[in-house]
């Protein structure tokens, strides 16, 4: 990898593209978040170390801001469960695809979605340079 390739990858230029789909974005406590993630190779061949699937709980708190002299919403994110799927530096060629299925359990003690709690699912891959990632809201019932 040349110097300019390294610079471009640090800001995401030419990196692989990641998309994922869920069977449903509404999940009951005790069930699993099921879906598929697909990564498509960018402008150069890269080794894929692993896929990382994270269930993130988002707590919104109202706090006083001395700067704006008003109440503001502060979001606190906490990863409550994660799944790492190793790919052992499998090479992803330009334009080629790599797909995984995942099944991430949701705890019975997870808070239902509703103020002040929200949930999101974040999917990312570990490759040299800027790691591609995507997230979407999920609803815990």
N, C-alpha and C positions, 0 to 999 in steps of 0.2 A: 504494500500500500504506500503510495507516494505521499509527500508532504501535504499537497493540496487535497488529496482524498481524505487524509486525517482531519484537516480543517473543516471540510464539508461535512464529514460524518459527525463532528462535534456539535454542529448546529442542525443536524437532521437532514441535510441535503443528500439525496441518493440512498437514504436508509430504507430498509424494508417497510412495507405498509401492512398494518395490522387491522383486522376486523374480527368481530365476534358476534355471535347470535345466542340468544337464550331460548330455552323451551318456553319459559314464561318469566315475566318480571315480577310476578306476584308469588311469593313463597310463604308457606305456612311454617311456623316454628317447628323444628324437628325434621322438616323435609330437607331436600338438597337443591342447590342452585345448579342446574344442568345446562350445558351449552357446548358450543364448538368455537374454537378460535382458529383463524387462518392467517398466515403471514405470507406475503408475496415478496419475492426478492426485489431489491432495488437495482441500482446501477452497477453494483459490483458484488462479487461473491463474499459472504460473511459467515463466520461460524456462529451457530446458535447454541448458547450454553443451556438455557432453560426458559420455559414459560412460567410466569408467576400469576396466579389467580388470587385476588384478595377481596374479602368481604369487609367493607369499611363502614363503621358506624359514625354518623355525623351528628354531633350535639350542637345545637344553636343556643347560645347564651346571650342575653341582653346585658350590656355593660356600659358604664359611663365612659365617655371619651373626653379627656381634658383638651384634646386638640380641637375637636369639632363642637365641644360644649353641648353634647347631646348623647342620647342613648344610641348605641350601635350594636348590630348583631355580630357576634364573634363565633366562628365555626371551629369546632375542635374535632379533628378526625382521629379515629382510633381503629386500627386493624384488629378485627375480632377473630378472624380465621383466614388462613391462607393455605394454598396448595402450590407446591413447586413441582413442575414436571420436567425432569432433566432431558436434555437433548444431546449432551456430551459432545459439544462442539461440532454437531452435524452441520455440514456446509449447505448453505442456501444460495443457490445460483441465481443470477439476474433473471427475473420473470418466473422463476419456479415457485411452487407453493408448498407449504408445510402446514398440516392441519392436525389439531389435537381435540379430543373431547374431554370435558371435565365434569366432575360431580363433587361439589363443595358443600358439605353439610352445614345446616344452620342450627345453632344451639337452641334448645328449648327455653333457655333463659334470655334469648335475644329480645330486645325491646321492640314492641310493635312500631311500625312507621306512623308518625303523627307528632305534632309539635311537642317537645323540642327535638325529637329524634327523626333522623332520615338515614337511609342506607344507600350504598352504592357498591357496584362490583367493578373492580379495576383489573384489567388484563394487561400484562406487559411481557416483553421478551428481553432477554439479556444478550446483547450483541455489542461488538466494539463500537464506540462512539455513543451518540444519544440513543437511549433505549426507547423504541416505539411503545406507546401505551395508549389505552382507551379506557373510558369508564362510562357507566350508565347507571341511572337510578334504578333501584329495586325496591319493592314494597314487601315488608314483612307483616304477615297477618297473624 
